[in-house]
Amino acid sequence: MANSPQAKKRARQNEKRYAINKARRSRIRTQLRKVEEAIASGDRSAAAEALKAAQPELMRGVTKGVIHKNTAARKMSRLSGRVKALS
């Protein structure tokens, strides 16, 4: 349990940051799921649109420190390859 004033403040800041990061991660996962669903349906144009919408969300997650740069790059690479394979 936090006793000192700065430890109490830190606990408050951590809670707030946790909520923000959780929401951001959730938004990223939602975008990725939309791409997956579009790929599964076999609709290349919808998959390309979903990928285009997911890319900035992933990169925003990187700049905000929610996910690692290489993780985002790997996800983008694999998804774009799968979208490209649809024909």
N, C-alpha and C positions, 0 to 999 in steps of 0.2 A: 504494500500500500504506500502510495506517495505521501510523504510527510512535509517536505520542504515546499515553499511556494513555487520554486522553479520546477520541481518534480511534478507538482499538481498541474502546472501549466503544460508541461510536456505531455502528461497523460491526456489532457484535453486536446492538445494539438494532434496527438497520435490517433485519437478516436476520430477526429474530423478528417484527417488525411486517409485513414483506413476506409471510411465511408466513400470518399471521393475516388480512391483507387479501385474500390470494389465496383462502383458504378461504371468506371471507365473500362475495367476488365470485362464486365458484363456486356457493355456496348460493343467491344471488340469481338467477343465470342458470338454475339448476335449477328454481326456483319459476316463473320466467317461461316456461320451456320447457313445464312442466306445463300452464300456462294456455293456451299456444299449441296444444298437443296436444288439449286439451279443446275448444277453439274449432274446431279442424280436424275433430274427430269429430262436431261439431254438437250435443253434449250441453250444453244451457244450464245445467242444475243443477250438473253437474260443473265446468263452466267457472266458474260463480259461486263454487263452493267453492274452486277452485284460486286464483281471484283474491283471495278473502278470506284465503287462506293466504299469498299472495305479498305483499300490501300491507304487513304489519308487517316482513317481511324487507327490502323496499325501503326503508322508512322507517328501519330500523335501519342500513342501509348509508349513509343520509344522515347520521344522527347520528354515526356512526363515521368519517365522512369518506371513505368508499370511493367513493361516487358523489355527483354534484352534486344539490342539491335540485330544480332545474328538470328535470333528466334523469329523476329518479324521478317527478316530477309528470307529465311528458309520457308516460312509459311507462304509468303508472296510468290516465291519461286515455284513451289510445288503446286499451288493453286493455279498460277498462270499457265504452267505446263499442262495441267489437266483441262483447263478451259481451251487451250490451244489444240489439244488432242480431239476435242469434240468436233465433229464435222457432219 
